């Protein structure tokens, strides 16, 4: 029997056992939580952890109140709706004790004993320290209570059988807390703790197997997907036109912009918005750790490579993309021309250094072309208008084709751009 068959059979037997055995016991509700017990320092620490973990990003529906739940997270298995994290007693976590909260965060089990789907990244949160977990609980319980009942998650059979998640946990979930590597610096360990724990970077930037678990080993942080966007590799990424350095990573994560790589858009925008409120030392630690996963790049060499790549891109010939060139010059060049676009909407990223232009798939660029950046990660960035109501899918395909040929010389042309644009337009939130 092939290895995959053995694994599938084993998973099936584990799932069957979990379905018939008694599940986790409920934890009794608490009558009240005295938030006056926590100091301002503890609450601020909890706020920082919530920002590092992007709690509000996934637990706030479009147009909804912060952390009141209802955000629709599309997964390969169906739509999972986020829960209400506010301390409302009827619809939120207002009756949850700390014991119930930390069990959910570490084991993926709700107060009533039901299993949470691993779309909620408890696999990462389990690595958090006890003091950080308590601070996060204190912060959430001190926020305004919002009465809101999000839609119920209804996945197709057999994924709707939550006891089966116990088998998934047995196979893939490591509940052990983070243990520092004594051979590494304090900054490196802090960065790894944030990346693998509260920050759960792997949830988007690590590929997953057929049943939704992050792949380990050499696949760690080598690229994944999030909300229909490509999440590029964080390890020696070939997608970036020039190598990332620790300093350019810090600039990007702290401000949402790197002159050598571009602007944070899509799901990365809210991530940067949260990171921008953290202590600078934490963002530097994250940058230091991620940079350590790739061969060291000298900043001067990277800057020279960026300048040379921009020159090559500006000299590229795209004689076959006349329609795309006209659209670019009328809609894009005012901000993105190499000769010095006015940049009156904010920073002026050079297209030849933009990772989205160099990716193997066009989805990220098409997302930005259609929807723009109407909620920049930080106020200094300004915004970019979207063109989905201005250009049809054929015109957007011509524009994307021109940008690819013009600013990613040497990269293969994207195929079926018109159908890709139509697909993204149809699935837009």
Secondary structure, DSSP 4 states (H G I P E B T S, - for coil): --HHHHHHHHHHHHHHHHHHS--PPP-PPPS---GGGS-HHHHHHHHHHHHHTTHHHHSB-TTS-TT-B--EEEETTEEEEPPP-S--TTTSSTT--HHHHHHHHHH-B-TTSPBPPTTS-HHHHTTS-HHHHHHHHHHHHTSPP----PPPP-PPTTTT-TTHHHHHHHHH---PPP---TTS-HHHHHHHHHHHTTT-THHHHS-B-TTSPBP-GGGTTS-EEETTEEE--SSS-SSSSS---HHHHHHHHHHSEETTTEE--THHHHHHHHHTTS-HHHHHHHHHHHHHTS----HHHHHHHHHHHHHHHHH---TT-HHHHHHHHHHTHHHH-TTT---TTB----GGG-HHHHSSSSHHHHHHHHH-BSS-SSGGGB-B---TTTS-HHHHHHHHHHHHHHHSTTSPPP--HHHHHHHHHHT--
